[in-house]
Amino acid sequence: MHIRFSTLALLLLLLVSSCRDEEISSPGMNLPEAVNANSRSTNGSGGLTQNADGTWTAHQRVPLVGEGRIIDDLSSALIQVINTDRNINNLLDTNLDNSASFSGIAGVDAIGNQIASIMDVNRTYAGGQDAGFVYKVSDNSLLTASVLKGFWIATYLNGQQQEMKGGDPDVTTLQLNLISAANNDGKQTMSISTRFDKPFDEIKIGIRGVDVKVLQSLKLYYGFVGENAILPSTPGNFPGVKIHQG
């Protein structure tokens, strides 16, 4: 099965310029103050507001980096890589251009289908918002439809799995949200839209049925909660951009 790109897909790429890293604030660098919210407010600092039930809602993409975020669970195969290459810690670096790579992995069997997990020890996030990872592959030809369907993302709360989507290369419909922005140096996002009744404090990413070349080509930049608004490509939203008919 091959991925086919249409004119609509091209237009979608033009609509996602709000995914650029320089527009993303990190509460790890500027922890938000709690606000007294009976509903989901959007006037908190750091891209997060606290709800009346104590959970947090992101009104823009908030990277899970910096203070209070930890790499919670690693497979034995990745621990072996860390012994010689500690770039896995770049997942928590507040420099969003730093990435964790897995080129040292010799095989995928020992991974147990899991790549990485990030937990926020200070906050529980409300359900009903996006959760995912920013990634990049050095060889895009490896991202066939079946490979993309093999990726999965799961959320956890207090160590208990809340929900999981993806991870079945044989399904006919891709279960993850994928965004590829042409203006973001090849970085892409993979996320799920969480259920409103499933709050979480941890997100995991993994892959099933994959060739080791895919993992060796993969770079993970950071996990995130929430998503930036999609802005139409108009001169008002992007000064200096020329809109051509046709």
Helices and strands as residue ranges (DSSP letters): H 7-14, G 17-19, G 21-23, G 45-47, E 48-50, E 56-58, E 62-63, E 69-71, H 76-82, G 87-92, E 100-101, G 109-111, E 114-120, E 130-137, G 140-142, H 145-150, E 151-157, E 160-166, E 177-180, E 188-193, E 202-207, H 212-217, E 218-225
